[in-house]
Structures are given as structure tokens and as C-alpha cells.
């Protein structure tokens, strides 16, 4: 069903939430590996008009960040059941309209970059206007923007969208390594895959992210010869490295969600949020009905992966678990 709608979501969320999900489906844009791309041509002028309106309704923006295939869509669907929240699942069409260099995979524009350092100063006004319009149209106080790559653009967000919060979603590397190659088997075509149109995303990872990575510094992985399993580990390493740096910097408003302890993560988040806490009863109900924990076997991937990448992943996973235990102990009983 479109817009990630399910029988459980329709039953629990009701008419208003279903309408919001359908609206988001049309607004977000359809990427290269999906059907219905004609919608983009129809929606781009409308989105541009909403941006042009320059609405200034106050709105909070929560960015759901973390490695792709970590359960971030599921987390967004969960939290969207709060009446004050409106969920946008990777709204890359609007972002490409406010910033021509935003598109990392090549679905909408000819350029892409992880960095926002060189974009013009109008981008903040355009995206703020878009968020404000979405807030006004849906009666929402919080925009949930699931855009995993924003973890690499956090300095720009801190400066230009100071009311934002990062919802950091962590998931173990076994799950990611298992998921991305299977996603490619189902959705890739001759020119596009998880790694973008003509490998645009992977080339950006090689040229922009790997050279700046502390954990990958000094390691020679023969980057051009990596398979999907190894590329997935590299993306996981780069993303979790940024997650940990964000947490330790003490500059950002954030919450940590650990997919392996998602119920605990939700409990802490609900406890710390101060807006319409009663609405989170729907979040709990949806979670109890739908959450499934799937375990993956590390040994299943060893034959396909560089062992040095696995060793680095274990090291970073251990580091994150220490961060998570500290965060959990500080916030669980407040």
C-alpha cells in the first residue's frame, strides 16, 4: 500500500493520519528505483509555489538520521501517530528544489554533495518556508524529516535551523550488511541502485566522506573493488562515526534510538517530550502490534567481506554501546 500505510496504521491513526500519509507520499517525490515517477513532474510546481509563499509559521524539525536500512522509516511511522507530528519520508524532491546540489543519488538533479558548505544563503529561507507550509496544512507542530544523510550536514542545520533536533537511529552492522545487497537485488536496474544513478552516491562517499573519516584513515581497502557487502560496511562505519561525534560534541539537541532496544528508546523519548504525551498511547499501541526483531548471523557475510572492515565495525559498535549505556543511565530514571 502507498505511503507505508497498513491495516494497523489505518486503524490506529484514523482518518487524519491517513490523509497526512497520502499527502506526504505525493510531496516527498519518487526516486529512480520506484514506480510513479510522473508524480514528480506534477508536484514540483506545487512545491515550488509553497516555497515561494514564504510562510513563517513557527515549527520544530526533527531529523531522523542514521544508516539507511536501519529501520528509520518504521521509526518515522511510529512517531507520526502523535497528532502534533507530520512525517516526511525522505522528502528529497522538496530539498532538491530548494538546493540544486542536494541530490545524492541522482533522482532529481544533475549535481549532488554531502556538504552544504557552498550553498547560497537562500536555502534556509526556502526550506523553512516549506516546513512552515507543511505545518500549516497539516496542523502539526513538529515536522519529522527522515533524511539519513543529514547527519553529514549537521553544522549547516545547527546554524540555519536552530530549532531542529536529531533523532539518531543506530542499528548493528550485521543487519545493514544483510539488508542493502538484498535491497539491490530487488530494486536496482541497469543504471541505478542503492549507490545512486551511475554510482553517484558511492562516488560521493569515496570523494567526500572517506578522505575525512578518522576511523578509515590509513586503511587501504582498494575502494574501487569493494562489493555491496563491503560498501555497506563502509557506509555504516562513516554514519555511526558521525553519530558518535554528534553525541559527544554537546552542540546539538538529540535523542538516541537503539533499534536493538527500541522499546526502551521510545520510553525515554516519550518521557522527555513535553508535547501532548497522551498522544503517544497510539505510538505504543502501533509498536506493540508491529515491532519484530530480526537477528542476523555475522558468519553469513564473512566470505563476502574484507575482515579489516569487520574488525573496524566491531570496534565502532563497541564504542556506540558504551555511548548508549551512558545515555540510557542518564535518562531512564529522570
C-alpha positions in Angstrom: 0.0 0.0 0.0 1.2 3.5 -0.8 2.8 5.8 1.8 3.8 2.8 4.0 0.1 2.5 5.1 -1.0 -0.7 6.7 -4.2 -2.0 8.2 -2.8 -1.4 11.7 -1.7 2.1 10.9 -5.1 3.0 9.4 -7.0 1.5 12.3 -4.8 3.2 15.0 -4.1 6.5 13.2 -7.6 7.3 11.9 -8.7 9.5 9.1 -6.5 12.5 9.7 -3.3 10.5 9.9 -4.1 8.5 6.8 -4.7 11.8 4.9 -1.3 13.1 6.1 0.5 10.0 5.0 -1.1 10.3 1.5 -0.2 13.9 1.3 3.4 13.1 2.3 3.6 10.4 -0.4 2.9 13.0 -3.1 5.1 15.7 -1.6 8.2 13.6 -0.9 9.0 12.7 -4.6 9.5 9.3 -6.2 13.2 8.3 -6.5 14.7 6.5 -9.5 14.2 3.0 -8.3 10.4 3.4 -7.7 7.3 3.5 -9.8 5.0 6.5 -10.3 7.8 9.0 -11.2 5.4 11.0 -13.2 4.2 12.4 -9.9 7.4 14.4 -9.6 6.6 16.5 -12.7 3.1 17.3 -11.3 4.2 18.0 -7.8 7.4 20.1 -8.4 5.4 23.3 -9.4 3.2 23.0 -6.4 6.1 22.5 -4.0 7.9 25.5 -5.6 4.7 27.6 -5.0 4.6 26.6 -1.4 8.3 27.6 -1.0 7.5 30.9 -2.7 4.8 31.7 -0.2 7.4 32.3 2.5 5.1 31.2 5.3 6.8 31.9 8.7 4.7 29.7 11.0 6.9 28.5 13.9 7.7 24.8 13.6 10.2 22.4 15.1 12.0 20.0 12.8 13.2 16.6 13.9 15.6 14.9 11.6 15.7 11.1 11.7 19.3 10.3 10.8 21.4 7.1 10.7 22.4 4.5 8.3 19.9 3.6 5.6 18.1 0.3 6.1 18.3 0.7 9.9 14.5 0.9 10.5 14.2 4.7 10.1 11.0 4.5 8.1 9.5 2.3 10.8 10.6 4.8 13.4 9.1 7.7 11.4 5.8 5.8 11.1 5.7 5.1 14.8 6.3 8.7 15.8 3.9 10.1 13.1 1.0 8.8 15.1 1.4 11.6 17.6 -1.2 14.2 16.5 1.4 17.0 16.7 3.8 15.3 14.3 3.9 15.2 10.5 6.2 12.6 8.9 8.1 13.2 5.6 9.9 10.0 4.5 13.0 11.3 2.6 11.5 14.4 1.1 14.3 14.7 -1.5 12.1 16.3 -4.2 11.5 19.4 -2.0 15.1 19.5 -0.9 16.3 19.3 -4.5 14.0 22.3 -5.3 15.5 24.4 -2.6 19.1 23.3 -3.2 20.2 22.1 -6.6 23.2 20.2 -5.2 21.2 18.2 -2.6 20.5 15.1 -4.7 23.0 12.4 -3.7 21.5 9.6 -5.8 20.5 11.4 -9.0 16.8 11.1 -8.9 16.0 14.8 -9.4 19.1 16.9 -10.3 22.4 16.6 -12.1 24.5 17.5 -9.0 24.9 16.2 -5.5 27.1 16.7 -2.5 27.1 15.6 1.1 28.4 19.1 2.1 26.3 22.2 2.4 29.3 24.5 2.8 28.9 26.2 -0.7 25.2 26.5 -1.0 23.6 30.0 -1.2 22.1 31.7 1.8 18.6 31.5 0.4 18.3 27.7 1.1 17.4 28.3 4.7 14.6 30.6 3.9 13.2 28.2 1.2 13.3 25.1 3.3 11.9 26.9 6.4 9.0 28.2 4.2 8.4 24.6 3.0 8.3 23.2 6.5 6.1 26.0 7.7 3.6 25.3 4.9 3.5 21.6 5.8 3.0 22.5 9.4 0.1 24.9 8.5 -1.6 22.5 6.0 -1.4 19.5 8.4 -2.0 21.3 11.8 1.3 20.0 13.0 3.8 21.5 15.5 6.7 19.1 14.6 8.0 18.1 11.1 9.6 14.7 11.2 12.1 14.7 8.3 13.6 11.2 7.8 16.7 12.1 5.8 19.6 9.8 6.9 22.3 11.8 5.1 21.6 14.9 7.1 24.0 13.6 9.8 26.8 14.8 7.5 25.2 18.3 7.2 24.6 18.9 10.9 26.8 22.0 11.1 24.6 23.7 8.5 21.5 22.6 10.3 22.8 23.9 13.7 23.5 27.3 12.1 20.4 27.7 9.9 17.7 25.6 11.6 18.4 26.0 15.3 15.1 24.7 16.4 15.9 21.3 15.0 16.6 18.0 16.8 18.4 15.0 15.6 16.8 11.6 16.2 19.8 9.3 15.9 18.8 5.8 15.0 21.5 3.1 15.5 21.3 -0.5 14.2 24.0 -3.1 14.3 26.2 -3.7 11.2 25.0 -7.3 10.7 21.5 -6.1 9.9 22.8 -3.4 7.5 25.2 -5.7 5.6 22.4 -8.2 5.2 19.8 -5.6 4.0 21.5 -3.4 1.4 22.6 -6.2 -1.0 19.2 -7.8 -0.8 17.6 -4.4 -1.5 19.7 -4.0 -4.6 18.7 -7.4 -5.8 15.0 -6.3 -5.7 15.2 -2.7 -6.8 18.3 -1.9 -8.8 18.4 -1.6 -12.6 21.0 -1.1 -15.3 21.8 2.4 -14.3 20.5 2.9 -10.7 21.0 1.1 -7.4 21.4 1.8 -3.7 24.6 3.6 -4.7 22.8 6.1 -7.0 22.5 6.7 -10.7 25.7 5.6 -12.3 27.1 5.1 -8.8 26.8 8.8 -7.9 26.2 8.2 -4.2 29.2 5.8 -3.9 31.5 8.2 -5.8 30.5 11.0 -3.4 31.2 8.7 -0.5 34.6 7.9 -1.9 35.5 11.5 -2.8 33.9 13.5 0.1 33.4 11.2 3.1 36.2 8.6 3.2 39.0 11.2 3.0 37.6 13.0 6.1 37.0 9.8 8.2 39.1 9.3 11.2 38.3 5.6 11.6 39.1 4.8 8.0 42.3 7.0 7.9 45.3 5.0 6.9 43.4 1.9 5.8 43.7 0.7 2.2 40.6 -1.2 1.1 41.0 -1.0 -2.7 38.0 1.2 -2.7 37.2 0.6 -6.4 36.9 -3.1 -5.9 34.5 -3.3 -3.0 31.4 -5.4 -3.3 27.9 -4.5 -2.0 28.6 -6.1 1.4 31.8 -4.1 1.9 30.3 -0.9 0.6 27.5 -1.3 3.1 30.0 -1.7 5.9 31.9 1.4 4.8 28.6 3.5 4.8 27.7 2.1 8.2 31.2 3.0 9.6 31.0 6.5 8.2 27.5 7.1 9.5 28.0 5.7 13.0 31.3 7.6 13.3 29.3 10.8 12.6 26.6 9.8 15.1 29.1 9.4 17.9 30.8 12.7 17.0 27.4 14.5 17.1 26.6 13.0 20.5 30.0 13.8 22.0 30.1 17.4 20.7 27.4 18.6 23.1 26.4 21.2 20.5 23.2 19.6 19.3 19.7 18.7 20.6 19.4 15.0 20.0 17.8 11.8 21.1 19.3 8.3 20.6 17.2 5.4 19.4 18.9 2.0 19.6 17.0 -0.4 17.3 18.1 -3.3 19.4 16.4 -1.7 22.4 13.7 0.2 20.6 11.1 -0.1 23.3 13.4 1.4 25.8 14.4 4.1 23.3 10.8 5.1 22.8 10.1 5.1 26.6 12.9 7.6 27.1 11.8 9.8 24.2 8.2 9.9 25.3 9.3 10.7 28.8 11.4 13.6 27.6 9.0 15.1 25.2 6.7 17.8 26.6 4.0 18.0 23.9 0.7 16.0 24.1 2.2 13.0 25.9 -1.2 11.3 25.9 -1.0 11.0 22.1 1.9 8.7 22.4 -0.5 6.0 23.5 -1.1 5.4 19.8 2.6 5.1 19.3 2.8 2.4 21.9 -0.1 0.5 20.5 1.3 0.5 17.0 4.7 -0.6 18.3 3.1 -3.5 20.3 1.3 -4.7 17.2 4.0 -4.3 14.6 7.5 -4.5 16.1 9.5 -7.5 15.0 13.2 -8.1 16.0 15.1 -10.0 13.4 18.5 -11.4 14.2 21.2 -11.8 11.6 24.2 -14.2 11.6 27.5 -12.5 11.3 29.2 -15.6 9.9 26.9 -15.5 6.9 28.8 -12.4 5.5 32.4 -13.2 6.3 33.1 -14.8 3.0 32.0 -11.7 1.2 33.7 -9.0 3.3 37.1 -7.6 4.0 38.0 -8.8 7.5 39.6 -5.4 8.3 36.3 -3.7 7.7 34.6 -6.2 10.0 37.1 -5.6 12.7 36.6 -1.8 12.5 32.9 -2.3 12.6 33.2 -4.4 15.8 35.4 -1.6 17.3 32.9 1.1 16.5 29.9 -1.0 17.6 31.6 -1.4 21.0 32.1 2.3 21.2 28.5 3.0 20.4 27.3 0.6 23.0 29.3 2.5 25.6 27.7 5.7 24.5 24.3 4.1 24.6 24.7 2.7 28.1 25.8 6.2 29.3 22.8 7.9 27.6 20.4 5.3 28.9 21.6 5.5 32.5 21.4 9.3 32.4 17.9 9.5 31.0 16.0 6.3 32.0 15.0 7.4 35.6 14.8 11.2 35.4 
